[in-house]
Amino acid sequence: MIEFRFDVGDLATTSFAYSPLQETVFSLRCLHDPARYPHHRPWLRRIRPRLDALDHELLITLTAPWLWVPDCLTPRPERARPVFADELERLGATPPELLDADFRAAYRTEDALPPVVARGLTEPAAFLQRIVEALDAYWQVCLAPDWWPRVQSIMAADLAHQARVLAEQGAGAMFAGLDRRLSWVDGQLRLSTDDFMLQAPWTDMSIAGRGLVLLPSLFARGAQPLIDPTRPPTIIYPARGRATLSEEPPPVTDDALVRLLGRPRARLLLLLAEPASTTELSHRLKVTPGAVSQHLAVLYDAGLLSRTREGRVVRYGRTALGNELCR
């Protein structure tokens, strides 16, 4: 059991974020054990031919066989919605000496270190540069083109849901709703460790003004902390809606909704059960953003969609009227 102790003001500094670098590194777990991640099988089938052109020998070792990842490869985000390039730059600035401690913590024993890691740790600065270059190539080839836009939509929808629960039901309900391992007891957050390895039977972790960051992930099978308890407090939890990653756009039959709106607009309205941007929708439907934008404008003007801005991204979601029409 891990208990996160909140002092006065600590709850006010608890925040949510998502990390493209974290999801990039965690996605390598699929290469070890694809059966654990059935929703990613369509994506895995698409990228397997591309892996041979990458530094596959290194990429596969960034995750231990029991799916632990060195903490330094997933630095805590500095803002809610960071950009992959910025996070990769932070990773490149990691003190090289941290690599040795973090890889040994993830692999647990000296004998478990793969040869490519053992060799790399003898020259940590060069090894870090190789990791950065390998992750950048993997992102550009396998993730950025069509995978990340859909994942980003799921992440944004999760954060919007958690904010709504917090506003309507309070912190206790919000924490408990993240995962069955989490519970809010007497003003403290408890994380059960019964079903994953922990060196100490009970860890008492004080937030102590450092702020707790909660990170959704498509690759977390349950809530989990960082391996190193001395790092700033972070909890990774399973993202809501991750099962939708493998879904194809819903079929639209010749029913009343199609006759009323036309097939393209009916399909868009059905897709927007969870908020998404024009770019994300165009990726899913394999049409141009301009075509999607025209239909979204009509649906918005008709009161069937709402829109919210997150930085430079505008996300559309169904209004109550849009939901009723879909039903």
C-alpha positions as CSV (number, residue, x, y, z in Angstrom):
1,M,0.0,0.0,0.0
2,I,1.2,3.5,-0.8
3,E,-0.4,6.4,1.0
4,F,-0.1,9.9,-0.4
5,R,-0.3,12.4,2.4
6,F,-1.9,15.7,1.6
7,D,-1.1,18.8,3.7
8,V,-3.1,22.0,3.6
9,G,-3.1,23.3,0.1
10,D,-1.8,20.0,-1.5
11,L,-5.2,19.1,-3.0
12,A,-5.3,22.5,-4.7
13,T,-2.1,21.8,-6.5
14,T,-3.1,18.3,-7.7
15,S,-3.5,18.4,-11.5
16,F,-4.0,16.3,-14.6
17,A,-1.8,16.1,-17.7
18,Y,-1.1,13.7,-20.5
19,S,2.3,13.0,-22.1
20,P,3.0,12.0,-25.7
21,L,6.5,10.9,-24.6
22,Q,5.1,8.7,-21.9
23,E,2.7,7.1,-24.3
24,T,5.5,6.6,-26.9
25,V,7.7,4.8,-24.3
26,F,4.8,2.8,-22.9
27,S,3.7,1.7,-26.3
28,L,6.9,-0.3,-26.5
29,R,5.2,-2.7,-24.0
30,C,3.1,-3.9,-26.9
31,L,6.2,-5.3,-28.5
32,H,6.9,-7.5,-25.4
33,D,3.4,-8.7,-24.8
34,P,0.8,-7.8,-27.5
35,A,-1.8,-10.1,-25.9
36,R,-2.1,-7.6,-23.0
37,Y,-3.2,-4.8,-25.3
38,P,-5.8,-6.1,-27.7
39,H,-7.1,-2.6,-28.6
40,H,-3.7,-1.9,-30.2
41,R,-3.6,-4.9,-32.5
42,P,-4.7,-3.0,-35.6
43,W,-2.0,-0.4,-35.0
44,L,0.6,-3.1,-34.3
45,R,-0.2,-4.9,-37.6
46,R,0.3,-1.6,-39.5
47,I,3.6,-0.7,-37.9
48,R,5.4,-4.0,-37.8
49,P,6.9,-3.7,-41.3
50,R,8.2,-0.3,-40.4
51,L,10.1,-1.4,-37.2
52,D,12.9,-3.1,-39.2
53,A,14.0,0.4,-40.4
54,L,14.3,1.6,-36.8
55,D,16.8,0.9,-33.9
56,H,14.7,-2.1,-32.9
57,E,17.5,-3.6,-30.8
58,L,17.5,-0.6,-28.5
59,L,13.7,0.2,-28.5
60,I,12.7,-3.3,-27.3
61,T,15.1,-2.9,-24.3
62,L,13.6,0.4,-23.0
63,T,10.9,-1.8,-21.4
64,A,11.9,-4.6,-19.0
65,P,10.3,-8.0,-19.7
66,W,7.9,-7.4,-16.7
67,L,6.9,-4.1,-18.4
68,W,8.7,-1.7,-16.0
69,V,10.1,1.4,-17.7
70,P,13.1,3.5,-16.4
71,D,11.6,6.6,-14.7
72,C,14.0,9.0,-16.6
73,L,12.4,8.0,-19.9
74,T,9.0,9.4,-18.8
75,P,9.7,12.8,-17.1
76,R,6.8,14.4,-15.4
77,P,5.1,16.8,-17.7
78,E,5.6,20.5,-17.0
79,R,2.2,21.5,-18.4
80,A,-1.1,19.7,-19.1
81,R,-0.7,19.1,-22.8
82,P,3.0,19.1,-23.7
83,V,4.3,18.7,-27.3
84,F,6.4,15.6,-28.1
85,A,9.4,17.6,-29.3
86,D,9.6,19.6,-26.1
87,E,9.4,16.5,-24.0
88,L,12.1,14.8,-26.1
89,E,14.3,17.8,-25.6
90,R,13.8,17.5,-21.8
91,L,14.8,13.8,-22.0
92,G,17.9,14.8,-23.9
93,A,18.9,17.1,-21.0
94,T,18.7,14.3,-18.5
95,P,21.9,14.0,-16.4
96,P,23.5,10.9,-17.9
97,E,24.3,9.4,-14.5
98,L,20.5,8.9,-13.9
99,L,20.4,6.4,-16.7
100,D,22.4,3.8,-14.7
101,A,20.3,4.0,-11.6
102,D,17.0,4.1,-13.4
103,F,17.8,1.2,-15.8
104,R,19.0,-0.9,-12.9
105,A,15.9,-0.2,-10.9
106,A,13.7,-1.1,-13.9
107,Y,15.6,-4.4,-14.6
108,R,16.1,-5.1,-10.8
109,T,19.3,-7.2,-11.2
110,E,22.6,-6.8,-12.9
111,D,22.2,-10.1,-14.8
112,A,18.8,-9.0,-16.2
113,L,20.3,-6.1,-18.1
114,P,20.3,-6.8,-21.9
115,P,23.8,-6.5,-23.6
116,V,22.8,-3.4,-25.5
117,V,21.9,-1.6,-22.2
118,A,24.9,-2.9,-20.3
119,R,27.2,-1.6,-23.1
120,G,25.4,1.7,-23.3
121,L,25.7,2.4,-19.6
122,T,29.5,2.4,-19.9
123,E,29.1,5.6,-22.0
124,P,25.9,7.1,-20.6
125,A,26.0,10.4,-22.6
126,A,26.3,8.6,-25.9
127,F,23.7,6.1,-24.8
128,L,21.2,8.9,-23.9
129,Q,21.7,10.4,-27.4
130,R,21.0,7.1,-29.0
131,I,17.8,6.7,-27.0
132,V,16.6,10.2,-28.0
133,E,17.3,9.5,-31.6
134,A,15.6,6.1,-31.5
135,L,12.4,7.4,-29.8
136,D,12.3,10.4,-32.2
137,A,12.4,8.1,-35.3
138,Y,9.9,5.7,-33.7
139,W,7.5,8.6,-33.1
140,Q,7.8,10.0,-36.6
141,V,7.4,6.7,-38.4
142,C,5.0,4.7,-36.2
143,L,3.0,7.1,-34.0
144,A,2.6,10.7,-35.3
145,P,1.0,10.0,-38.7
146,D,-2.3,8.4,-37.6
147,W,-2.0,6.9,-34.1
148,W,-1.4,10.0,-31.9
149,P,-4.3,12.1,-33.2
150,R,-6.7,9.4,-32.1
151,V,-4.9,8.9,-28.8
152,Q,-4.8,12.6,-28.1
153,S,-8.6,12.7,-28.6
154,I,-9.1,10.0,-26.0
155,M,-6.7,11.7,-23.6
156,A,-8.5,15.1,-23.9
157,A,-11.9,13.4,-23.4
158,D,-10.6,11.7,-20.2
159,L,-9.3,15.0,-18.8
160,A,-12.6,16.7,-19.5
161,H,-14.5,13.8,-17.8
162,Q,-12.3,14.0,-14.7
163,A,-12.8,17.8,-14.4
164,R,-16.5,17.3,-14.6
165,V,-16.5,14.6,-11.9
166,L,-14.3,16.8,-9.6
167,A,-16.7,19.8,-10.1
168,E,-19.9,17.8,-9.6
169,Q,-18.9,15.1,-7.0
170,G,-15.7,16.2,-5.3
171,A,-12.1,14.9,-5.0
172,G,-13.1,11.6,-3.3
173,A,-15.3,10.4,-6.1
174,M,-12.8,11.6,-8.7
175,F,-9.9,9.7,-7.2
176,A,-11.9,6.5,-6.7
177,G,-13.2,6.7,-10.2
178,L,-9.7,6.7,-11.7
179,D,-9.0,3.0,-10.9
180,R,-10.1,0.3,-8.4
181,R,-6.6,0.4,-6.8
182,L,-7.2,4.0,-5.6
183,S,-9.2,5.1,-2.6
184,W,-9.7,8.3,-0.7
185,V,-9.6,7.6,3.1
186,D,-9.6,10.3,5.8
187,G,-8.3,12.9,3.5
188,Q,-5.4,10.8,2.2
189,L,-5.1,9.0,-1.1
190,R,-4.2,5.3,-0.9
191,L,-2.9,3.2,-3.8
192,S,-3.2,-0.6,-3.3
193,T,-0.1,-2.5,-4.4
194,D,-1.4,-6.0,-3.9
195,D,-1.2,-6.9,-7.5
196,F,2.1,-5.4,-8.5
197,M,5.6,-5.7,-7.1
198,L,6.7,-3.2,-4.5
199,Q,9.9,-3.5,-2.3
200,A,8.3,-2.2,0.8
201,P,4.9,-3.4,2.1
202,W,3.8,0.2,3.0
203,T,5.1,3.4,1.7
204,D,4.2,6.8,3.2
205,M,4.7,9.5,0.6
206,S,4.1,13.1,1.5
207,I,3.1,15.5,-1.3
208,A,4.7,18.3,0.7
209,G,3.9,21.1,-1.7
210,R,5.3,19.4,-4.8
211,G,1.9,18.8,-6.4
212,L,0.5,15.5,-7.4
213,V,0.2,14.9,-11.2
214,L,-2.3,12.4,-12.5
215,L,-1.5,11.0,-16.0
216,P,-3.9,8.9,-18.0
217,S,-2.4,6.2,-20.2
218,L,-3.6,3.7,-22.8
219,F,-1.0,1.2,-21.5
220,A,-1.7,1.2,-17.8
221,R,-3.6,-1.9,-16.6
222,G,-4.1,-0.2,-13.3
223,A,-3.0,2.8,-11.3
224,Q,0.7,2.9,-10.7
225,P,3.3,5.3,-9.3
226,L,6.9,5.9,-10.5
227,I,9.4,3.3,-9.4
228,D,11.5,5.8,-7.4
229,P,9.5,7.1,-4.4
230,T,11.9,10.1,-4.1
231,R,10.8,11.6,-7.4
232,P,7.9,14.2,-7.5
233,P,4.6,12.3,-6.8
234,T,3.0,11.0,-10.0
235,I,0.2,8.5,-10.5
236,I,-0.4,6.9,-13.9
237,Y,-3.9,5.5,-14.4
238,P,-5.9,3.7,-17.2
239,A,-7.4,6.3,-19.6
240,R,-11.2,6.2,-20.1
241,G,-12.3,5.2,-23.6
242,R,-9.0,3.3,-24.5
243,A,-11.1,0.4,-25.9
244,T,-12.4,2.8,-28.6
245,L,-8.9,2.9,-30.1
246,S,-9.5,-0.2,-32.2
247,E,-13.0,0.8,-33.3
248,E,-13.7,1.7,-36.9
249,P,-16.0,4.6,-37.6
250,P,-19.5,3.4,-37.0
251,P,-21.5,2.2,-40.0
252,V,-24.2,4.6,-41.1
253,T,-27.3,2.9,-42.6
254,D,-30.0,4.4,-44.6
255,D,-32.1,5.3,-41.6
256,A,-33.9,8.5,-40.5
257,L,-30.7,10.2,-39.3
258,V,-29.1,9.7,-42.7
259,R,-32.2,10.9,-44.6
260,L,-32.3,14.0,-42.3
261,L,-28.6,15.0,-42.3
262,G,-27.0,13.1,-45.1
263,R,-24.4,10.3,-44.7
264,P,-21.3,12.4,-44.0
265,R,-22.9,14.6,-41.3
266,A,-24.7,11.7,-39.7
267,R,-21.4,9.8,-39.4
268,L,-19.6,12.9,-37.9
269,L,-22.4,13.3,-35.4
270,L,-22.2,9.7,-34.3
271,L,-18.4,9.9,-34.0
272,L,-18.6,12.9,-31.7
273,A,-19.9,11.0,-28.7
274,E,-16.4,12.0,-27.4
275,P,-15.0,15.4,-28.3
276,A,-12.5,15.6,-31.2
277,S,-10.8,18.1,-33.4
278,T,-11.1,18.5,-37.1
279,T,-7.7,17.0,-37.7
280,E,-8.5,13.9,-35.5
281,L,-11.8,13.4,-37.4
282,S,-10.2,13.7,-40.8
283,H,-7.6,11.0,-39.8
284,R,-10.3,8.6,-38.7
285,L,-12.5,9.2,-41.7
286,K,-9.6,9.4,-44.2
287,V,-10.9,12.6,-45.8
288,T,-9.5,16.2,-45.9
289,P,-9.7,18.5,-42.9
290,G,-11.5,21.0,-45.2
291,A,-14.3,18.6,-46.0
292,V,-14.7,17.8,-42.3
293,S,-14.7,21.5,-41.3
294,Q,-17.5,22.3,-43.7
295,H,-19.8,19.6,-42.2
296,L,-18.9,20.6,-38.6
297,A,-19.8,24.2,-39.3
298,V,-23.3,23.1,-40.5
299,L,-23.8,20.9,-37.5
300,Y,-22.6,23.6,-35.1
301,D,-24.9,26.2,-36.6
302,A,-27.8,23.8,-36.2
303,G,-27.1,23.5,-32.5
304,L,-26.1,19.9,-32.6
305,L,-22.4,20.5,-31.7
306,S,-20.5,22.6,-29.2
307,R,-16.9,23.7,-29.5
308,T,-14.2,24.4,-27.0
309,R,-10.7,25.8,-27.5
310,E,-7.6,24.1,-25.9
311,G,-4.6,26.3,-26.9
312,R,-4.6,26.3,-30.7
313,V,-6.9,23.2,-31.0
314,V,-10.7,23.5,-31.3
315,R,-12.6,20.4,-30.2
316,Y,-16.2,19.6,-31.1
317,G,-18.6,17.6,-29.1
318,R,-22.3,16.8,-29.2
319,T,-24.8,19.1,-27.4
320,A,-27.8,17.7,-25.5
321,L,-29.8,18.2,-28.7
322,G,-27.2,16.3,-30.7
323,N,-27.3,13.4,-28.2
324,E,-31.1,13.2,-28.4
325,L,-31.0,13.2,-32.2
326,C,-28.5,10.3,-32.2
327,R,-30.8,8.3,-29.9
